[in-house]
Amino acid sequence: MFGEYDEMMVYHGALVYVLLGLLVLGMLIPFLSRDCAKSIKRKRIYMFFTHGMINIVAFSGLVGFVFVQMDFNMSMAIMILFYILLSAIESIKYLAMLHTLGSKENCRANMRAISIKYSLINITMVAGILVYKVMEN
């Protein structure tokens, strides 16, 4: 039915969609609680899941890349760069949210703005690479 590479790319694609869903879910976390400390704790758990999912997606792509013994091309370099940027932006988002705990009066508004801003950047990056790969094929 499938070749091994095709099957691996189906799994990789499904994992990318799960990552997109997780990013959208993470954007909504500050809207679920009135207490900033609870939101930070939830964001910490979300960050662990997100970094894990980013690594799972990268590893599944790497397995497909090695399995077929493809040559390294510009598309692979872009995906590696986006892997690094996704991880870095998620960490920066969490650190920015930690800094909002100092100001109690604007904590919720700042956390929501930070969450939306950084999550939309990540979602745009993942959706952009997804569209690029579809257009490439």
Secondary structure, DSSP 8 states (H G I E B T S, - for coil): ---HHHHHHHHHHHHHHHHHHHHHHHHTGGGS-S-HHHHHHHHHHHHHHHHHHHHHHHHHHHHHHHHHT----HHHHHHHHHHHHHHHHHHHHHHHHHHGGG-SSSHHHHHHHHHHHHHHHHHHHHHHHHHHHHHH-
